[in-house]
Amino acid sequence: MSSISSSMMDPAFAANQFQQQTQPNDMRAAAEQFEALFLQQMMAQARKSSLSEDIFSNKGTETYNNLLDQERATELAKTLDLGIAEALMRQFGVAEKE
């Protein structure tokens, strides 16, 4: 067993890695990404509920709409405050700096 793999298996090493604090900025970014994912899923479901077929409907437009929804969701998560990211931050006990 090499020294690298044996240090990875060391319980003290694993405990040290577990005890390191997660940076609030990293948690904030992850919480915003989750909020964007939620918005993307909501937009995808809204798009699926259309009442009629589009005459230009094909795989290309479907892919384009999915990518567009993903970008819109990312931008909305940054600008629109739904409170999901804040709730996740509170749930994980990360105090935000104003």
Sequence and secondary structure as in RCSB ss.txt:
>XXXX:A:sequence
MSSISSSMMDPAFAANQFQQQTQPNDMRAAAEQFEALFLQQMMAQARKSSLSEDIFSNKGTETYNNLLDQERATE
LAKTLDLGIAEALMRQFGVAEKE
>XXXX:A:secstr
  HHHHHHH HHHHHHHHHS   HHHHHHHHHHHHHHHHHHHHHHHHHT SS  TT SHHHHHHHHHHHHHHHHH
HHHHS  SHHHHHHHHTT     
